Amino acid sequence: MTLDSNPGRAAELCIEAQERLMRSVSGLADNDVRAPSLLPGWTVGHVLTHLARNADGIGRRLSGALEGLDLPKYPGGTAQREDEIEAGSGRSAPEIISDLAASQKALEAVLTRYGEAGFPNGHFLGGEHYGVVECPAHRLREVEMHHADLGLGYGPEDWPEEYVAWDLPVLLATVPERLTTAADRQTFMAWLAGRGPLDAAPTLAPW
């Protein structure tokens, strides 16, 4: 059973991941949150603000499902998401960290309620490509990926094996459409089949 079809286990891993994230950022100062992250164009403050607003959005979908409402993560769509990230990224470190902690704590409470209710209305899409029952797994991905993006010492080598076992096949499935040239597709396919080296990383379109 994969994590997107096992929301109870995904929620447990999500909560553990959020706790690790808070340990990494709890002592950050203003100059730390203004420093560049590993994501082009985003500071550490941008990444942390995104994680806070994503927690709010996931919580909105789950709370809606508990009430029989099919709600989106961001009522204002992509524009709301981008505006909130930009607006929040310039705050002080204590403000950003306190905001993240509060958002994650609220999400954990909703995750608990959603599980206790038996994961109702899991088919609700809320304008996304995945049902609300998959939200715990998608939140886990957000936290693990962006924790590594912060550049604060937590990296892919720290990702839990249970997370990797779920998300690696998901990411591999995106590779064919993201390889940009026929030569890259041929080289990558040969390497996967054990029939050639991967001397240089192929060019992948953004994921």
C-alpha positions as CSV (number, residue, x, y, z in Angstrom):
1,M,0.0,0.0,0.0
2,T,1.4,3.4,-1.0
3,L,1.3,6.4,1.2
4,D,-1.3,8.2,-1.0
5,S,-3.7,5.3,-0.3
6,N,-2.7,5.0,3.4
7,P,-3.5,8.5,4.8
8,G,-3.1,7.3,8.4
9,R,0.5,6.3,8.0
10,A,1.2,9.3,5.7
11,A,-0.2,11.6,8.4
12,E,2.2,10.0,11.0
13,L,5.2,10.6,8.7
14,C,4.0,14.1,8.0
15,I,3.9,15.0,11.6
16,E,7.3,13.6,12.2
17,A,8.7,15.5,9.2
18,Q,7.1,18.8,10.5
19,E,8.8,18.2,13.9
20,R,12.2,17.7,12.2
21,L,11.6,20.9,10.2
22,M,10.9,22.9,13.3
23,R,14.1,21.6,15.0
24,S,16.1,22.8,12.0
25,V,14.6,26.3,11.9
26,S,13.9,27.1,15.5
27,G,17.2,29.1,16.0
28,L,17.3,31.0,12.8
29,A,18.0,34.7,12.9
30,D,16.9,37.5,10.5
31,N,20.0,37.2,8.3
32,D,19.3,33.4,8.0
33,V,15.8,33.8,6.7
34,R,17.0,36.5,4.2
35,A,19.7,34.2,2.9
36,P,19.2,32.4,-0.5
37,S,17.7,29.0,-0.3
38,L,18.6,26.3,-2.8
39,L,15.6,27.2,-4.9
40,P,16.4,29.8,-7.5
41,G,14.9,33.2,-6.6
42,W,13.7,32.2,-3.2
43,T,15.2,33.0,0.2
44,V,14.8,30.8,3.2
45,G,12.0,33.1,4.2
46,H,10.2,32.4,1.0
47,V,10.4,28.6,1.5
48,L,9.3,28.8,5.1
49,T,6.4,31.1,4.3
50,H,5.3,28.7,1.5
51,L,5.4,25.8,3.9
52,A,3.2,27.7,6.3
53,R,0.7,28.6,3.7
54,N,0.7,25.1,2.2
55,A,-0.1,23.8,5.7
56,D,-3.1,26.2,5.8
57,G,-4.2,25.1,2.4
58,I,-4.0,21.4,3.2
59,G,-5.8,22.1,6.4
60,R,-8.5,23.9,4.5
61,R,-9.1,21.0,2.2
62,L,-9.2,18.5,5.1
63,S,-11.5,20.7,7.2
64,G,-13.8,21.1,4.2
65,A,-14.0,17.4,3.6
66,L,-15.0,16.8,7.3
67,E,-17.9,19.2,6.7
68,G,-18.8,17.7,3.3
69,L,-17.3,20.7,1.4
70,D,-15.0,20.4,-1.6
71,L,-12.6,23.3,-0.9
72,P,-9.5,24.4,-2.7
73,K,-6.1,24.9,-1.0
74,Y,-6.0,28.5,-2.2
75,P,-9.4,30.1,-2.8
76,G,-7.6,32.8,-4.9
77,G,-5.7,30.3,-6.9
78,T,-2.1,30.7,-8.0
79,A,-2.1,34.4,-7.6
80,Q,-3.1,34.2,-3.9
81,R,-0.4,31.6,-3.3
82,E,2.3,33.7,-4.9
83,D,1.2,37.0,-3.3
84,E,1.1,35.4,0.2
85,I,4.6,33.9,-0.2
86,E,6.1,37.2,-1.4
87,A,4.3,39.2,1.3
88,G,5.4,36.9,4.1
89,S,9.0,36.3,3.1
90,G,10.3,39.6,4.3
91,R,9.2,39.3,7.9
92,S,11.5,38.8,10.8
93,A,12.8,35.3,11.7
94,P,10.7,35.1,14.9
95,E,7.5,36.0,12.9
96,I,8.2,33.5,10.1
97,I,9.0,30.7,12.5
98,S,6.0,31.4,14.8
99,D,3.7,31.5,11.8
100,L,5.1,28.2,10.5
101,A,4.8,26.6,14.0
102,A,1.2,27.7,14.3
103,S,0.2,26.6,10.8
104,Q,1.7,23.2,11.3
105,K,0.2,22.7,14.8
106,A,-3.2,23.6,13.3
107,L,-2.7,21.1,10.5
108,E,-1.7,18.3,12.9
109,A,-5.0,18.9,14.8
110,V,-7.0,18.6,11.5
111,L,-5.1,15.5,10.4
112,T,-6.0,13.9,13.7
113,R,-9.7,14.8,13.4
114,Y,-9.7,13.7,9.7
115,G,-8.3,10.3,10.7
116,E,-10.6,9.8,13.6
117,A,-13.6,10.5,11.3
118,G,-12.4,7.7,9.0
119,F,-11.0,9.9,6.1
120,P,-14.4,11.0,4.7
121,N,-15.0,12.4,1.2
122,G,-11.6,11.3,0.1
123,H,-12.5,11.8,-3.5
124,F,-13.0,15.6,-3.2
125,L,-10.5,17.2,-5.6
126,G,-10.6,20.9,-4.6
127,G,-9.3,21.9,-8.0
128,E,-6.3,19.7,-7.6
129,H,-5.2,16.5,-9.5
130,Y,-5.4,14.3,-6.3
131,G,-8.2,13.5,-3.9
132,V,-8.3,15.0,-0.4
133,V,-7.4,11.6,1.1
134,E,-4.0,12.0,-0.5
135,C,-3.3,15.3,1.2
136,P,-1.2,13.8,4.1
137,A,1.1,12.2,1.6
138,H,1.4,15.4,-0.5
139,R,2.1,17.5,2.6
140,L,4.8,15.0,3.5
141,R,6.4,15.6,0.1
142,E,6.2,19.3,0.5
143,V,7.9,19.2,3.9
144,E,10.7,16.7,3.0
145,M,11.5,18.4,-0.4
146,H,11.5,21.9,1.0
147,H,13.3,21.0,4.2
148,A,16.2,20.0,1.9
149,D,15.7,23.1,-0.2
150,L,16.5,25.3,2.8
151,G,20.2,24.5,2.7
152,L,20.4,24.2,6.4
153,G,22.1,20.8,6.7
154,Y,19.1,18.6,6.0
155,G,19.4,16.9,2.7
156,P,18.2,14.0,0.5
157,E,20.4,11.6,2.5
158,D,18.1,12.4,5.5
159,W,14.9,11.5,3.8
160,P,13.1,8.6,5.5
161,E,13.2,5.4,3.5
162,E,9.5,5.0,3.8
163,Y,9.0,8.4,2.1
164,V,11.6,7.6,-0.6
165,A,9.9,4.2,-1.3
166,W,6.7,6.0,-2.1
167,D,7.9,9.1,-3.9
168,L,10.7,7.8,-6.0
169,P,8.4,5.8,-8.3
170,V,6.1,8.8,-8.5
171,L,9.0,11.0,-9.7
172,L,10.3,8.3,-12.0
173,A,7.0,8.3,-13.8
174,T,7.4,12.0,-14.6
175,V,10.7,11.5,-16.4
176,P,9.6,10.6,-19.9
177,E,7.6,13.8,-20.3
178,R,10.4,15.9,-18.7
179,L,13.3,14.7,-20.8
180,T,13.7,17.4,-23.4
181,T,15.5,15.7,-26.3
182,A,15.4,12.4,-28.1
183,A,19.1,11.9,-27.2
184,D,18.4,12.4,-23.5
185,R,15.5,9.9,-23.7
186,Q,17.7,7.3,-25.4
187,T,20.6,7.8,-23.0
188,F,18.4,7.7,-19.9
189,M,16.5,4.6,-21.1
190,A,19.8,2.7,-21.9
191,W,21.1,3.6,-18.4
192,L,17.9,2.3,-16.8
193,A,18.2,-0.9,-18.7
194,G,21.8,-1.4,-17.7
195,R,23.0,-0.9,-21.3
196,G,25.0,2.3,-21.1
197,P,26.6,4.9,-18.8
198,L,25.0,8.1,-17.6
199,D,28.1,10.2,-18.1
200,A,26.2,13.5,-17.9
201,A,22.9,14.3,-16.3
202,P,20.1,14.6,-18.9
203,T,18.2,17.9,-19.1
204,L,14.9,17.6,-17.3
205,A,12.1,20.1,-17.5
206,P,11.0,21.5,-14.2
207,W,8.8,19.3,-11.9
